[in-house]
Amino acid sequence: MRGPIRIAPPITALIWRSLAVAALTLALGGCGASSAGQITTQPTATAVAPPLSGMKVPYLTGVSMVSTDEGWAVGYGGLAGGAAFALHDQRGVWTKQPLTIQTTDAEMTFSPLGVQMISATDGWIYGSVGSNVTLPSQAAMLHLAGGSWQEEALPTGLSAIRAISFVSADTGWALAYPADLTSNDTVILKYAGGQWTIQKRLIGMRLTTLSMATPIDGMAIGDHGLYRYKAGAWTPTALPASIPTSRFVGVAMISENEAWALAFYTEETSCQECGSGFETVLAHYVNGAWTKVADAQTLRLELQHTFDSDIQLLPNALRATADGQVWITYGALAHYAGGQRMEAFETGCPSDFWGASPVPGADEAWAIGSNGQLFHYAAGEVTRYETGAPCI
């Protein structure tokens, strides 16, 4: 097997795919310094997927690691529809298997939007069934139990599951959307006693990202900002006025007393041709108080290769662990430890980093790219695993 091929250090600006993407891209004003990481590439130990035509084959939407030797990623053939699949990592070898949901319409396909593993033998894949991912008709979940992925019963009247978060094998929550695709409501589901039930419906509030810490503590983000779950009640909350934000893109709650939030901020201006751009805001919540990570405002985060239709499907851009490891995936990949930035990487491909999973108990993580690539971070270096998605 040939050795790794080293790619030149990533550039900080690339040609945007289209004007539509440019309009939705979040670019940072100013040019603060950050350490630019190297990216290496290596062949997989076994082929994950054959080289196929198309910009997004396979199309990865989530990754969740159990240990350095075990984890799962999920995806599907493409935005216009395509077979759902899971990639299973066992001791460094990724293998592919199909994912199926029973449907009475042969034209309907399962589109997984993410995965959360609780252990090597217990995990959840969530998403929707429909003509494609942008036109869902029925919420769907698969549960890994007894060594196989099995379809899980859900309440009726739901079009899609947008996010899940488990605090134990027996207790979890999910953000679901109503069957009426014009609705902006969010239906919050709770898993307890071996079944999913509706806990609450938030009227006119579209939540997109969820992070639960304990059975009575959690946070979520959505169209109207940050929400806090405490002892059964979901209520809007906000960062202090000293940490202004315009849009949240990630949240990670570690315990009832600690959380992280990732957002962007831009000042309102009246001039027509002012310098525009968004400041990156990374905030840390400890014992009831939010503080701002000072150097995050110089971190360049921008989606350069993500279709405009993908924006609504972005995974949680922020992951954190109890030992102070923080992972940001929003175009670039940034790694913080103990509140200090360690590295910042770009993919080196026509792809954005857009989801990650830390490896429990290790300074290590796996990340997915918007164009189907799979990446591994360890020892200050990112390695790209070939999945059949071209890196040209």
Disulfide bonds with the S-S distance in Angstrom:
Cys271-Cys274 1.05
Cys349-Cys391 1.95
